[in-house]
Amino acid sequence: MKINARSIMIGVAGVLLVAAVAVGSLVADRFWSDRTAERNRTSAAAFAQDTVEDLFTYNYDSADKELPKVADRLSGAYRDSYMKVINEQAIPAAKEKKLNVQTLVSATGIIASSRDHVTILVIADQRFSSSDSAQQTLASDRLQVELTKHDDSWLVTDIKTI
């Protein structure tokens, strides 16, 4: 079999085409992964902010109705722990002292993220008012919020004060 210049050019063009498709696929995959990760970080931060505000904001007259609803955004052992604390401590104390708590998140920052898990730093400010005191009490906390993605939605798996 005789190899001529045309056969060599066709072979080289084929190899270059395969290489270009492979490189293009890798670049597209990397771009898509980065874009997905950025969307995850943005949606997780917004979810963490809303959830922290709702978890720790309550009025004594509606705490028994509102706080359990927020538990739908929690999963696993953290959900069980939250339900135990609100039912055994938070709700009874809120009713006894006529306690109102307003929580506002002032800042969030991503500590770590992957495709289905995000760790977020949340700075939350709380304003407490009760029947025991005419003055409001202010507090600020730094929280580490762990989120895991389940079926395209986030769930809180843990919150720690840091």
VMD Tcl script that draws the C-alpha trace (Angstrom):
set ca {
  {0.00 0.00 0.00}
  {1.29 3.35 -1.00}
  {1.09 6.29 1.42}
  {0.74 9.63 -0.25}
  {0.54 13.21 1.03}
  {-3.24 13.27 0.82}
  {-3.59 10.21 3.08}
  {-1.22 11.75 5.61}
  {-3.18 15.05 5.60}
  {-6.49 13.24 6.10}
  {-5.00 11.23 9.00}
  {-3.55 14.35 10.65}
  {-6.84 16.22 10.19}
  {-8.72 13.30 11.81}
  {-6.36 13.23 14.79}
  {-6.66 17.01 15.20}
  {-10.45 16.82 15.00}
  {-10.59 14.13 17.70}
  {-8.19 16.15 19.88}
  {-10.25 19.33 19.39}
  {-13.48 17.53 20.34}
  {-11.82 16.04 23.44}
  {-10.41 19.40 24.58}
  {-13.73 21.12 23.86}
  {-15.58 18.51 25.92}
  {-13.22 18.94 28.87}
  {-13.52 22.75 28.74}
  {-17.33 22.56 28.48}
  {-17.51 20.11 31.40}
  {-15.29 22.34 33.55}
  {-17.33 25.42 32.61}
  {-20.60 23.62 33.45}
  {-19.23 22.35 36.77}
  {-18.03 25.83 37.76}
  {-21.35 27.35 36.79}
  {-23.28 24.70 38.75}
  {-21.02 25.19 41.78}
  {-21.56 28.96 41.68}
  {-25.33 28.49 41.44}
  {-25.17 26.07 44.37}
  {-23.22 28.56 46.48}
  {-25.67 31.36 45.69}
  {-28.80 29.30 46.32}
  {-27.34 27.71 49.47}
  {-26.41 31.09 50.96}
  {-29.92 32.45 50.33}
  {-31.48 29.28 51.78}
  {-29.23 29.45 54.86}
  {-30.12 33.10 55.45}
  {-33.88 32.51 55.18}
  {-33.77 29.35 57.27}
  {-31.67 30.82 60.11}
  {-33.99 33.82 60.31}
  {-37.07 31.57 60.39}
  {-35.57 29.04 62.83}
  {-34.72 31.66 65.42}
  {-37.52 34.22 64.96}
  {-40.72 33.71 66.94}
  {-43.45 35.38 68.95}
  {-44.74 33.81 72.14}
  {-48.32 33.68 70.89}
  {-47.54 31.77 67.67}
  {-44.30 29.90 68.41}
  {-46.08 26.55 68.79}
  {-47.50 26.89 65.25}
  {-44.62 28.58 63.42}
  {-41.47 26.90 64.74}
  {-42.44 23.30 63.85}
  {-43.12 24.39 60.24}
  {-39.49 25.41 59.83}
  {-38.39 21.88 60.75}
  {-39.31 20.82 57.20}
  {-36.08 22.53 56.10}
  {-33.97 20.36 58.43}
  {-32.84 16.77 58.11}
  {-31.69 13.86 60.19}
  {-30.47 14.17 63.74}
  {-30.45 17.98 63.57}
  {-34.18 18.01 62.85}
  {-34.85 15.67 65.77}
  {-32.70 17.79 68.09}
  {-34.40 21.02 66.96}
  {-37.87 19.59 67.52}
  {-36.91 18.41 71.01}
  {-35.46 21.81 71.98}
  {-38.37 23.87 70.69}
  {-41.01 21.61 72.25}
  {-39.32 21.13 75.61}
  {-37.60 24.50 76.09}
  {-38.14 27.29 73.55}
  {-41.93 27.26 73.22}
  {-42.68 26.86 76.95}
  {-40.15 29.61 77.85}
  {-41.52 31.92 75.14}
  {-45.09 31.52 76.44}
  {-44.10 31.86 80.10}
  {-42.04 35.03 79.62}
  {-44.03 36.39 76.67}
  {-40.83 36.32 74.70}
  {-40.53 37.69 71.17}
  {-37.35 37.12 69.18}
  {-36.51 38.78 65.87}
  {-33.49 37.33 64.03}
  {-31.87 39.03 61.05}
  {-28.90 37.68 59.14}
  {-26.41 40.48 58.49}
  {-23.88 38.47 56.45}
  {-23.16 35.08 54.95}
  {-19.99 33.59 53.52}
  {-19.17 30.26 51.95}
  {-16.62 28.23 53.92}
  {-16.63 25.17 51.65}
  {-18.77 23.78 48.86}
  {-19.19 20.77 46.65}
  {-21.88 19.60 44.28}
  {-24.29 18.54 47.07}
  {-22.85 19.96 50.31}
  {-22.15 23.53 51.42}
  {-20.77 24.93 54.68}
  {-21.72 28.56 55.29}
  {-20.73 31.13 57.90}
  {-23.79 33.13 58.99}
  {-23.69 36.27 61.13}
  {-27.08 36.62 62.83}
  {-28.32 39.46 65.00}
  {-31.18 38.86 67.44}
  {-33.47 41.26 69.23}
  {-35.26 39.88 72.31}
  {-38.21 41.44 74.11}
  {-40.13 39.93 76.99}
  {-42.56 40.67 79.76}
  {-39.64 40.57 82.24}
  {-37.90 43.62 80.80}
  {-39.00 46.89 79.28}
  {-35.77 47.07 77.30}
  {-34.93 44.94 74.30}
  {-31.84 42.78 74.45}
  {-29.54 42.53 71.46}
  {-27.25 39.59 70.65}
  {-25.09 38.59 67.73}
  {-23.96 35.08 66.82}
  {-21.62 33.51 64.30}
  {-23.07 30.25 63.05}
  {-21.62 27.49 60.91}
  {-24.49 26.09 58.84}
  {-24.13 22.73 57.08}
  {-26.41 22.16 54.08}
  {-26.93 19.07 51.97}
  {-28.80 18.93 48.70}
  {-31.71 16.47 48.54}
  {-33.72 16.23 45.30}
  {-32.71 19.70 44.05}
  {-33.45 21.44 47.35}
  {-31.27 22.25 50.34}
  {-31.74 20.90 53.85}
  {-29.91 22.02 56.98}
  {-28.01 19.10 58.51}
  {-26.32 21.02 61.33}
  {-25.88 24.47 62.87}
  {-23.06 25.23 65.29}
  {-22.25 28.41 67.13}
  {-18.63 29.41 66.52}
}
mol new
graphics top color blue
foreach p $ca { graphics top sphere $p radius 0.5 }
foreach p [lrange $ca 0 end-1] q [lrange $ca 1 end] { graphics top cylinder $p $q radius 0.2 }
display resetview
